[in-house]
């Protein structure tokens, strides 16, 4: 077999090479096709795996953020609590001071207002007011007894009261009319 093959041999050689090439090409295409089909089935699984990994990563990031936030809040709350405690103590002392100054001012006003001549005058005024109070209480007691007597009369009392108040209203209206006539 030299450089030159006969025309039949050359054709067979070409057909053999072509057959080998076509066969290997078919097997290669078949392998690629099977590989693509396998990857097509693996792709949704890969997506699911990737989605799970992304979800796990996000959950981990959220957990880290939550922990960081908790640490920051705890630090801030401790710092603010210490700061507020000091501020509250300061305000408490200021309020106590203002209360004491107010009490001192009240006592000073009382001492300057109520001198030795004022106290007996106030005591006599109190006695007069107490006597008036006792008199009013006695009148009230008498009026309550009369009302109880009238209530025990029953429906006649209500009729009598209604007529009495109507009469008072008419008298007041007549007095108003008389006043208007006199002023005109």
C-alpha positions in Angstrom: 0.0 0.0 0.0 1.9 2.9 -1.2 1.2 6.3 -1.9 -1.3 5.3 -4.4 -4.2 3.1 -3.7 -6.3 1.8 -6.4 -9.5 3.6 -7.1 -11.5 0.8 -5.5 -9.3 0.8 -2.5 -9.4 4.5 -2.3 -13.1 4.5 -2.4 -13.3 1.8 0.3 -10.8 3.7 2.4 -12.9 6.8 2.1 -16.1 5.0 2.8 -14.4 3.2 5.8 -13.1 6.5 7.1 -16.4 8.1 6.4 -18.2 5.2 8.1 -15.8 5.5 11.0 -16.2 9.2 11.1 -20.0 9.0 10.8 -20.1 6.4 13.4 -17.9 8.3 15.8 -19.7 11.5 15.0 -23.0 9.7 15.8 -21.7 8.4 19.0 -20.2 11.8 19.9 -23.6 13.5 19.1 -25.4 10.8 21.0 -23.1 11.3 24.0 -23.6 15.1 23.8 -27.3 14.6 23.5 -27.4 12.3 26.5 -25.2 14.7 28.5 -27.6 17.6 27.6 -30.6 15.6 28.6 -28.9 14.7 31.9 -28.0 18.3 32.5 -31.6 19.3 31.6 -32.8 17.0 34.4 -30.0 18.2 36.7 -30.7 21.8 36.0 -34.0 22.1 38.1 -32.2 20.1 40.9 -29.3 22.6 40.6 -31.8 25.5 40.8 -33.4 24.0 43.8 -30.0 23.5 45.5 -29.0 27.0 44.6 -32.3 28.4 46.0 -31.8 26.5 49.2 -28.2 27.8 49.5 -29.4 31.4 48.9 -32.3 31.0 51.4 -29.8 29.6 54.0 -27.4 32.4 53.3 -30.2 35.0 53.7 -31.4 33.4 56.9 -27.8 33.4 58.2 -27.4 37.0 57.3 -30.7 37.9 59.0 -29.7 36.0 62.1 -26.3 37.9 62.2 -28.2 41.2 61.7 -30.6 40.3 64.5 -27.8 39.3 66.9 -25.9 42.5 66.0 -29.1 44.6 66.6 -29.7 42.9 69.9 -26.1 43.6 71.0 -26.4 47.3 69.9 -29.8 47.7 71.7 -28.4 46.1 74.9 -25.4 48.4 74.8 -27.5 51.4 74.0 -30.1 50.6 76.7 -27.4 50.1 79.4 -25.8 53.4 78.4 -29.1 55.3 78.3 -30.2 53.7 81.5 -27.1 54.9 83.2 -27.5 58.3 81.7 -31.2 58.5 82.6 -30.5 57.4 86.1 -28.0 60.2 86.6 -30.5 62.7 84.9 -33.4 61.4 87.1 -31.3 61.9 90.2 -30.4 65.4 89.1 -34.1 66.2 88.4 -35.2 64.7 91.7 -32.7 66.9 93.6 -34.0 69.9 91.7 -37.6 69.1 92.4 -36.8 68.6 96.1 -35.1 71.9 96.1 -38.0 73.7 94.5 -40.5 72.1 96.9 -38.4 73.2 99.9 -38.1 76.8 98.5 -41.9 76.8 97.9 -42.5 75.7 101.5 -40.2 78.4 102.8 -42.0 81.0 100.6 -45.4 79.7 102.0 -44.2 80.0 105.6 -42.8 83.5 104.9 -46.1 84.6 103.4 -48.0 83.2 106.4 -45.7 84.9 108.9 -45.9 88.3 107.2 -49.7 88.0 106.5 -50.8 86.8 109.9 -49.3 89.0 112.5 -50.4 89.2 116.2 -53.4 91.5 115.4 -54.6 89.4 112.5 -54.9 86.1 114.3 -57.6 87.3 116.8 -59.6 88.9 113.9 -59.5 85.6 111.9 -60.5 83.6 115.0 -63.6 85.9 115.5 -64.4 85.6 111.8 -64.2 81.8 112.0 -66.5 81.8 115.0 -69.0 84.0 113.2 -68.9 81.7 110.1 -69.3 78.6 112.3 -72.4 80.2 114.0 -73.9 81.0 110.6 -73.2 77.5 109.5 -75.0 76.1 112.5 -78.0 78.4 111.8 -78.2 77.3 108.2 -77.9 73.6 109.3 -80.8 74.1 111.6 -82.9 75.7 108.9 -82.0 72.9 106.5 -83.0 70.3 109.1 -86.4 72.1 109.6 -86.9 72.2 105.8 -86.1 68.5 105.4 -88.6 67.6 108.1 -91.3 69.7 106.3 -90.5 68.0 103.0 -90.8 64.6 104.6 -94.2 65.6 106.0 -95.3 66.8 102.6 -94.0 63.6 100.9 -96.0 61.5 103.3 -99.1 63.3 102.0 -98.8 61.4 98.7 -100.0 62.7 95.2 -101.7 65.7 96.7 -98.3 67.1 97.6 -97.1 66.9 94.0 -100.3 68.6 92.8 -99.9 71.3 95.4 -96.2 71.8 94.5 -97.0 72.1 90.8 -99.7 74.6 91.5 -97.5 76.6 93.9 -94.6 76.7 91.3 -97.0 77.8 88.6 -98.3 80.5 90.8 -94.7 81.7 91.6 -94.0 81.8 87.8 -97.1 83.8 87.1 -96.2 86.3 90.0 -92.7 86.7 88.6 -94.0 87.3 85.1 -96.4 89.9 86.4 -93.6 91.6 88.4 -91.5 91.7 85.2 -94.4 93.2 83.3 -94.9 95.9 86.0 -91.2 96.7 86.0 -91.2 97.2 82.2 -94.3 99.4 82.4 -92.6 101.6 85.1 -89.4 101.8 83.1 -91.1 102.8 79.9 
